[in-house]
Amino acid sequence: MKSLLVLLSLVIFNCKVFSQNPPCNLRDAYAQVFTVEKYPYKDEAFLVKSAREIDSTSCLAPVVNDHIQYFNYLLTHFCSKAQDSVLLALEDSVELQKSFIQSLEQDMGFNQIIEQLDNRIAQPREETSDTLSMDELMGIAVRYFSIPGFSPKGNYKLKVCTGNIEFIGSDQHRQPHVEAFCFSNILTNFGKEPYLLQEEVMQGVKELYKLDFGTDPDDQLLRAQGAFTMYLKQNTYLHDLLKEAYEQQKYFLPFALQD
């Protein structure tokens, strides 16, 4: 009887310990992961919403702390701006942060995107039905490189992961996690070895000067962008960067990359 009571006590204790462990999900950690700040600009002000590093002992730390730009992208492009005017009217920084988190918690579209991550984190080995090919991934990745115009000296301007991503906005069906993956890995690794992506991109711009795109400036830009896009789609450095990044990050990515 005594041994039975000890066994029951251990079972009850273990159940209590297990129940006290909070679930490892982003949906319940908005206050730790996301922050907002208000900055003055001329006679107005603007908001900067961003992700931040969390306690390294958190079960979410490997996902959040190593992929800040991923979450920044989701905030910038998929967080509702419906409450921005209300947030801008707040003067107290503590109240601003509190109201921002409340607005995120009520943002159904953003919550659905985050819940996709939570489902993947909870079951990293389960196959996902959301799949795309490497060619399709490259097709999205090259949209973060653009030739928006000419410099005062007549040279091509280059933008990487900045400005208005017009091609993305024209799509009827957005792919938030695929976009965030491409953007964050290009931005994070652009000037880093061993990919040499920066050198490859600059070489692609130099190649444009060897081609005849006519004399009309608008036609030149349109044709230069097309040629530059094709160059990047076939670039092995960009391909390898994204392929290796996917293999390292697929444990939390809610999409599957097929060869």
C-alpha positions, 0 to 999 in steps of 0.5 A, spaced: 500 500 500 505 504 501 509 503 495 502 504 491 501 511 494 508 513 493 507 511 485 500 515 485 504 521 488 509 521 483 504 520 477 500 526 480 507 530 481 509 529 474 502 531 471 502 537 475 509 539 472 507 537 465 501 542 466 505 547 468 510 548 462 507 553 458 506 551 450 511 553 446 508 557 441 508 564 438 501 566 439 502 566 446 508 570 446 507 576 442 509 581 448 515 578 448 517 577 441 514 584 438 515 591 439 513 598 437 516 605 437 514 612 435 518 616 432 517 624 430 518 626 423 517 633 421 510 635 424 508 628 424 510 621 427 511 614 424 511 607 427 516 602 427 514 595 428 519 590 429 521 583 432 526 583 438 530 577 441 527 573 447 530 570 453 535 565 450 532 559 455 525 560 451 523 554 447 522 559 442 529 562 442 532 558 436 526 560 432 525 568 434 533 570 435 536 567 429 530 569 424 529 577 426 528 579 419 523 573 418 518 576 423 520 583 421 517 582 414 511 578 416 510 585 421 511 589 415 507 586 410 501 582 413 500 586 420 493 590 419 494 598 419 487 599 421 489 601 429 495 605 427 492 612 427 490 610 435 497 608 436 500 614 434 495 618 438 498 615 444 504 618 448 506 613 453 511 608 451 508 603 456 501 604 453 503 604 446 506 597 447 500 594 450 495 597 445 500 594 440 500 587 442 492 588 443 491 590 436 496 584 434 492 579 438 485 581 435 489 581 428 485 575 425 489 575 418 496 576 422 494 570 427 493 565 422 500 566 419 503 566 426 499 559 427 501 556 421 508 557 424 506 554 431 503 548 428 509 547 424 514 548 431 509 543 434 510 538 429 516 539 425 516 532 422 509 532 420 509 533 412 506 539 410 501 540 404 504 547 402 509 545 397 513 549 391 519 547 387 526 550 387 524 554 380 518 557 384 522 559 390 527 562 385 521 566 382 519 569 388 526 570 391 528 574 384 523 579 386 527 582 391 532 585 386 530 591 382 533 596 377 528 602 379 532 607 375 538 611 373 543 615 377 544 622 375 550 619 371 546 615 367 548 608 371 543 603 373 540 604 380 540 597 384 535 596 390 536 589 394 530 588 399 528 595 400 523 599 397 516 597 394 516 590 392 511 591 386 511 584 383 509 581 390 503 586 391 500 584 384 499 577 386 492 574 388 495 569 392 500 571 397 505 566 400 507 570 407 512 564 409 515 563 402 516 571 402 519 572 409 524 566 408 526 569 401 527 576 404 530 574 410 535 570 407 537 574 402 538 580 406 542 577 412 547 573 407 547 578 402 554 580 403 557 574 407 561 568 405 561 563 402 555 565 397 559 571 394 552 573 392 553 581 393 559 580 388 554 576 383 549 581 383 553 586 382 556 582 376 549 582 373 548 589 373 555 590 369 552 585 364 547 589 363 551 595 360 553 590 354 546 589 352 542 594 347 536 596 350 534 601 345 534 609 347 527 610 350 529 610 358 522 607 360 524 601 355 531 601 357 529 600 364 523 595 363 528 590 358 534 591 363 529 589 369 527 583 365 534 581 363 537 582 370 531 577 373 533 572 368 540 572 370 538 572 377 534 566 376 539 562 373 544 564 378 547 558 382 550 562 388 543 565 390 540 558 388 545 555 393 544 560 398 536 559 399 537 551 398 542 551 404 538 556 408 531 551 407 535 545 409 537 549 416 530 552 417 525 547 415 524 545 422 519 551 423 518 553 416 510 551 414 512 549 407 516 544 403 521 545 398 521 540 392 527 538 388 
